[in-house]
Amino acid sequence: MAARLLSLAVLLAGLLPAAAVQAGPPQGKTLDVCLLTPVARVEASGLVRAVTPAASPTIFARGPFEEIRLERGGELLWSRQASATEAIEGPQVWPLAPLGPGERLVLRLRPLGSGPADFASIELIGGRADTMAREARLRRSLGNDPAAWLRAVNAALQAARPAEALALLFDSRGPTSPKLNALRREIHDQACGSAMVNPDPTTP
């Protein structure tokens, strides 16, 4: 039980409200967005960045959302909008070609009930070449064995790589099992707490 609580604490320690960046008026509103994966960090500059170890990362933020976008240099590459009856929730399969090492996109999330210009923005960056290659080999080796995926999550934690552990845990291509699903639910329900990040009027 102590080891389980420690592992859970390590995973949760990496999860903060990911961003509160507003693209347009009115200013001064706070957006509370909890990004489970890829794991994001607030830089000293105030910008929010997520370095992904996976070339095709699952996008998973605690919803519901009106809209999710991926952009590069202001150009819209992909978007998904909520329907009239159903908001966007749950893990989103990566919709573009795999990211290359160091490649940069902007992930934009608009929470349900927010205005059309109220987006939280996260700069999404492909990881180091060796990290991404290792992750690709690992995923191929795991197959569809839930026990192997759980061991890989624990191994990433033991190696002090919580971002990789969470990327594996919430990978949309991963298998399901009672143990994996219980850990996913626990992280989802306890992540980020109630902390809020003040909005930044600029977009990365």
N, C-alpha and C positions, 0 to 999 in steps of 0.2 A: 504493500500500500504506500509506503514512504517513497519508493522508487517511482511509482505511478504518479503521485502528487508532485514529485520533483520534475518529472518529464512534462506534466501538464503546465507547471509554473514556467518552465523554460519556453514552451511554445507560446504561452500567453504573453510572456514578457516581450516578445517581438511584435506584438500587435497593438498598434495605437490607432486612433482615428487618423485615416490616411491623408485627408486633405480637406481644405475648405476654401477653395479658390473660386471666386465668382467672376464670370466672364463679362458681365455687364450690369447696369443699374437694375434695381436699387442696391446701393452698397450697404455694408454694415450688418448683413445677415450672416448667421453662422450655419454652415452645413455640417452635419455630423455624419461622416462616412467612415465605416469600418471595413477596411480592405483585408480580407483573410489571406489571399494570395493573388498576385505576388506580394510579398511583404514590403511595405513602404517605410521610408524614413524621412523625417523632416530635416532638411539641411540647415546649416547656419544661416544661409541666405533667405530661408523661409520657403524655398521651393521644396516640393515633395517628390522623391524619387524611389522607384522600385527596381532593383536589379534582379532579373530573373535567371535562375540557373537552368531553366528549361527553355528550349527553342520555341515550343508551342505551349506557353503557359496557360493553365486554366485561370480564368478571371472569376473571382468569387468575392463579392462584397455583401455584407449584410444588407438586404433590401428592405422594402421594395423600391424599385426604380421606375422612373418614367422613360429614361433613355440611357443608352450606353454607346459611346463613340470611341473609335480609334482614329487618330489623326497623325499626319506628319507635316511639319512646316505649315500648319494651317489648312492643309488639304485633308478632306474627309476621305478615309480609306474604307471605313465600315461603320455601320450603325445598326442598332436594334431599338425599336420603339415599342412601348407597351401598347396593347390593344385597348379597345374601349372597355373591355370587361376583365382584363388580366394584366397585372403589373409584371415587371421583370424581377424574378427572384431565382436564387440558386446559382450553382456553378455554370459558367458560360464556356463552351468549347472554343478554343482559339480559332478565329475565323479567317486568318490570313496565312500567307506563306510563313514558314518558320523564321524566327528572328535570327540574325547573325550576331556573333560576338560584338558587343559595343553598339549595335544598332539601336536607334532611339525613336520611340513613338510617344504620343501623348494619349493616355487613357482618360476619358472624361465620363463622369457619372452624374446623372441628374436624378435626385431622390423624388419619390412619389409626392405629389402635392407642391413641388417647387415651381418657380417661374421658368419660362422658356430659356432664360439666360443664366440660370443658377446651376452651374456645373462645378463639381469638385474635380480638379485636374491633377493627374499624377504622371510624371515623366517615367516611361517604361523603357528600361535599358537591358539589352542582351548582356549576359554575364561574360566572364572570361572564357576564351576558347577552350582551355583545358577543363574548366568546370562544366561547360555545356556538353563537351564530348563525354565526360565521365557520366553525367546524368543520362545522356542518350544510351550509353552502354548499359547502365544500370536498369533503365526501364525495359530494354530488350531482354535482359536476363531474368526479370521478375515474372514475365508471363502474366498469367491470370491467377496466381497463387496468393490468396489473401494473407497467409502466414508470412510469405516472403516479403510482401509489401509492408507488413507491420514491422518485421525485423529491419527492413531498410529505413523506415521512419525512425526506429529506435537507434540504429547505427548512426544516422545523421545527427541525432541529438547528442549521442555520446561523443561525436566528433566536433561538437559545438557549431553545428551548421543548422540552426533552427529554420532558416528560410528554405533550405532544401528539404527539411523534414515536412514543413507545411506544404511545399509544392507537391511532394509525394502524397501526403495524406489527402489532399483535396484534388488530386489529378482526376479530371473527368474520365480518363481512360482506365483508371484503376478499378480493381474488383470491389465487391461488397462482401461484408461478413459482419456478424454481430459485434465483434470487437472493434473493427475498423469504423463501423457506423456509429457505435457508442462514443468513440473518441472524437469523431467528426462532429457529432451533435454537441458534445461537451465543450469543445473549442468554440464552435459557432455560438453557443448560448452564453459563454462567459467572456468572449473576446472583447477587448476595447473598453469595457465598462461604460461609464457615462461621461467620460471626458470629452471636451469639445475643443476644437481648434479654431482660432479666429480667422476670418476670411482675409485673403490677400487679393487686392484688386487686379493683379496681373496674372497672366496665363503663362506657364513655362513653355 
